[in-house]
Amino acid sequence: MNTILLGKVEEQYIKSERKEVSVGDTIKVHNRIREGEKERIQIFEGLVISRKHSGTHENITVRKISKGIGVERIYPLHSPNIEKIEIIKKGKVRRAKLNYIKSRIGKKAIFVKEDGTKQ
């Protein structure tokens, strides 16, 4: 395939107003959900444990602990169903993927050092 042509087609679908979300951040994802003809916004708050791909295919995996059970969701960053992404807390990590978080229990499962830099 011609990558230049493909890049121009994908360019119109990339959302430019996205905040820079990185691994280790605690975020709130406002997801638009359609149930029949009704539409509502559901908020999912958790820790970003991975980030994959680039361009329009870019995904983030968000993990939270709900009633003692770990719940993970994968969100495409440039999806029209994502209303907005709020960054609650910036984290400072040394890894690209935080898969070791899955084996942790309790408060350790959501703890990541806070980034000391001021924004």
GIZI-V31911 format. One record per residue. N is the residue number from 1. RES is the residue in three letters. PSI is psi in degrees with one decimal (NA if undefined). NEAR is the number of other ideal C-beta (glycine too) atoms within 12 Angstrom. Layout:
n->{N	N}
res->{RES	RES}
psi->{PSI	PSI}
near->{NEAR	NEAR}
This chain:
n->{1	2	3	4	5	6	7	8	9	10	11	12	13	14	15	16	17	18	19	20	21	22	23	24	25	26	27	28	29	30	31	32	33	34	35	36	37	38	39	40	41	42	43	44	45	46	47	48	49	50	51	52	53	54	55	56	57	58	59	60	61	62	63	64	65	66	67	68	69	70	71	72	73	74	75	76	77	78	79	80	81	82	83	84	85	86	87	88	89	90	91	92	93	94	95	96	97	98	99	100	101	102	103	104	105	106	107	108	109	110	111	112	113	114	115	116	117	118	119}
res->{MET	ASN	THR	ILE	LEU	LEU	GLY	LYS	VAL	GLU	GLU	GLN	TYR	ILE	LYS	SER	GLU	ARG	LYS	GLU	VAL	SER	VAL	GLY	ASP	THR	ILE	LYS	VAL	HIS	ASN	ARG	ILE	ARG	GLU	GLY	GLU	LYS	GLU	ARG	ILE	GLN	ILE	PHE	GLU	GLY	LEU	VAL	ILE	SER	ARG	LYS	HIS	SER	GLY	THR	HIS	GLU	ASN	ILE	THR	VAL	ARG	LYS	ILE	SER	LYS	GLY	ILE	GLY	VAL	GLU	ARG	ILE	TYR	PRO	LEU	HIS	SER	PRO	ASN	ILE	GLU	LYS	ILE	GLU	ILE	ILE	LYS	LYS	GLY	LYS	VAL	ARG	ARG	ALA	LYS	LEU	ASN	TYR	ILE	LYS	SER	ARG	ILE	GLY	LYS	LYS	ALA	ILE	PHE	VAL	LYS	GLU	ASP	GLY	THR	LYS	GLN}
psi->{153.3	109.2	-28.4	-44.2	-42.1	-38.9	-38.2	-36.1	-42.5	-23.7	-37.0	-18.3	-9.9	128.7	123.8	-17.7	9.1	138.5	157.8	101.8	130.3	168.4	135.9	-11.0	146.6	124.0	163.1	124.4	120.5	105.2	130.6	125.9	131.6	126.2	99.3	-119.3	-3.4	154.0	137.1	167.2	128.0	133.9	130.7	115.4	130.0	-171.1	132.8	116.0	-15.2	161.5	129.6	154.9	-168.7	172.0	-139.5	-13.0	8.3	129.5	151.3	146.7	124.8	133.2	139.1	164.0	119.7	112.1	39.7	1.3	134.2	131.5	128.1	141.7	143.0	124.1	127.7	126.8	-32.0	22.4	141.8	-14.0	-14.1	115.5	-54.5	164.9	122.5	132.5	115.1	-48.9	132.0	135.0	155.1	110.7	161.9	8.5	156.2	-30.5	132.5	52.3	-20.6	-18.7	-28.6	-27.8	-3.3	154.4	143.8	-143.1	-27.7	-23.6	-16.8	4.6	123.7	141.2	140.2	145.9	125.4	-6.1	145.8	143.4	NA}
near->{8	8	10	10	10	14	16	13	15	20	15	12	19	21	22	11	12	24	22	18	33	28	30	34	35	32	38	27	39	20	26	20	17	13	9	7	6	9	13	15	17	19	22	32	26	36	40	44	39	30	28	19	16	13	21	21	18	25	25	38	33	39	37	27	23	15	7	10	12	24	21	25	27	25	33	27	35	25	25	14	21	33	23	22	32	20	25	25	25	25	29	18	26	12	18	15	19	34	17	17	32	21	13	19	14	12	10	14	25	29	21	30	15	16	18	10	8	6	9}
